[in-house]
Amino acid sequence: MQKLIVVAFAALCLVGTGSLALADDAMTGDMGKMKDEMKAEKDTMKGDMKAKKEEMKGKMKAHKDAMKVKRHEMKEKMKAHKDAAKSQAAPAPMSAPAPTTAP
C-alpha cells in the first residue's frame, strides 16, 4: 500500500511539473503574440506621426511663403508711396535769416 501511495505521489509530482512547463510555454507564446501586436501598433503610430509632421511642415512652409509674398508686396507699396511723396514735394526755397533785434 505504501508503495502505491509513493508511486501515485511521484506520478502527481511529474504531471504537475509537466503541466507547469506546458503552461509556461503557452504563456510565453501569448506574451510573444501580445508583444508583436504592440510593436505593430507602435510602428503604425510612428508612421501616422511622421505623416502628420510632414503635413504640418508643408502647412508651415506654405504659410511662411504667403507671409513672405505679403511682406514684399507691402515693401513695394511703401517704396512706391515714398517715391510719390518725394516727387510731389518741391524743395523749399531758402529764405533770408530772420532779423535779430539789437539790445
C-alpha positions, 0 to 999 in steps of 0.5 A: 500500500505504501508503495502505491501511495509513493508511486501515485505521489511521484506520478502527481509530482511529474504531471504537475511539473509537466503541466507547469512547463506546458503552461509556461510555454503557452504563456510565453507564446501569448506574451510573444503574440501580445508583444508583436501586436504592440510593436505593430501598433507602435510602428503604425503610430510612428508612421501616422506621426511622421505623416502628420509632421510632414503635413504640418511642415508643408502647412508651415512652409506654405504659410511662411511663403504667403507671409513672405509674398505679403511682406514684399508686396507691402515693401513695394507699396511703401517704396512706391508711396515714398517715391510719390511723396518725394516727387510731389514735394518741391524743395523749399526755397531758402529764405533770408535769416530772420532779423535779430533785434539789437539790445 
